[in-house]
Amino acid sequence: MSLSWRSRLIRGLAPPSLADPLLLLRRIHDPNIRLVYLAIFLLGTAYGMAIAVIALHLDARGFTKSDIGQLAAFFASGIVAMSLPVGVLLRRFSAKVVLTASLLGYAVTVGTFPLLHGFAAIALARFFDGAFSVGVWVSCETILLMRADEDNKAYVTSLYAMSVAVGYVVGPLVAKPLARALSIDAAFFVAAAIPTVSSVLVLARLDRDPPATDRRAALEGAGERPEPALRLLARIKTCCFATFAYGYFQASVVLFLPLYLVESKHIAREMTILVPAFFAAGMLLFSTAAGRLGDRIGHLLVMRVLGAMGLGMILSFVFLDSFGPMAMAVFVAGATLASISPLSLALQGVVTSKRDYSRANSIYNIFYAAGMLLGPPASSAIFRSFGGAAMLYHLAALWMGFVVFAKVFAADDPALVRSQSSRESSRTSSSVGAAIATRLPERR
């Protein structure tokens, strides 16, 4: 007997037991995968430290909100510019070489950031920040996919996402005492040392790339005509809207929410350093439950519900005044809005064929980078002209647009189609059964 929707909901929301991660690690026998987890955790920690202090550092240097928004756009530009070339570099050299070089490049970029003063120099550093970051991401994901078993890829990549999230939580917690005891510059220097250590570990411990296991499958599918780009975009349009909204929102709040808390809510600067940690903690603790719930009742439905809850948290920032309730709102925003990103990736994998996945993923990442490019300058202009509350209202309106869009195109989720087909089959069976029951007395 199939479970009721209440049972599926309860099971989906149930948190994983403490034994689950241990059992999962026992299924991963390749030490290279565990090394990638360690490398991305260390990088995530450096990210968390840098993100926690970058807006305050730039503000202390006299940069305006417009300047801060434009500098964030250079970071996204680096991601866009390097997304396609990094694939060529991986084929030309190896994932190990590109990962090691990208980690070192990121370390140098973050380490020199406090030493730069002019807008042009910092903009160039932000560009390479994004370029080296996407090099790390693509290299790590390539290594994991090459080394993961066919029936274990989802588990491997989910632990990868959790490793990044843990780093984002730890980073701000390390940055706060460093900034208080020493200086904000010291936080940047420590953030540079961490990926340096990670690059040394990768260079010394990571094995050479294994032979490509999917080459035969690619050759077998070479005769199949790929789906046209516009049709593919139409298939993944809700996923692209979701990642655009998240990139736009993430890039905006990282830079301007701390400034809003300081200027409008009179929160101490040192306390705002913890904001990214609360956001990442919400994502870390709830993303697994959201993913399991999406697998059971439909990815797009869960994304729509999370989007509605998240925009409510954004609106609450305007009306909350003390740091405690606001930190809780940031936590819930991370649990809801940040959990949409892995759900959208899962939905994309469901609605596209295997031969089109790489192209769909490229389109998907373009929308994410576009959100990161457009969000900071737009949010900066609204903040500067109309105030922080108006900036938050426009972010909430963006997520409302996604919720409405996801509702209009709810049929893009195969889970909804299956559910409707199941209900129609049940109604048809009931109608046939009732008709037979009414005719039986006539035959008697």
Secondary structure, DSSP 8 states (H G I E B T S, - for coil): ----HHHHHHHHHS---THHHHHHHHH---HHHHHHHHHHHHHHHHHHHHHHHHHHHHHHTT--HHHHHHHHHHHHHHHHHHHHHHHHHHHHS-HHHHHHHHHHHHHHHHHHGGG--SHHHHHHHHHHHHHHHHHHHHHHHHHHHHHS-TTTHHHHHHHHHHHHHHHHHHHHHHHHHHHHHT-HHHHHHHHHHHHHHHHHHHHHH-------SSHHHHHHGGGS----HHHHHHHTHHHHHHHHHHHHHHHHHHHHHHHHHHHTS---HHHHTTHHHHHHHHHHHHHHHHHHHHHHH-HHHHHHHHHHHHHHHHHHHHH--SHHHHHHHHHHHHHHHHHHHHHHHHHHHHHS-GGGHHHHHHHHHHHHHHHHHHHHHHHHHHHHHH-HHHHHHHHHHHHHHHHHHHHHTGGGSHHHHHHHHHHHHHHHHHHHHHHHHHHHHHH-
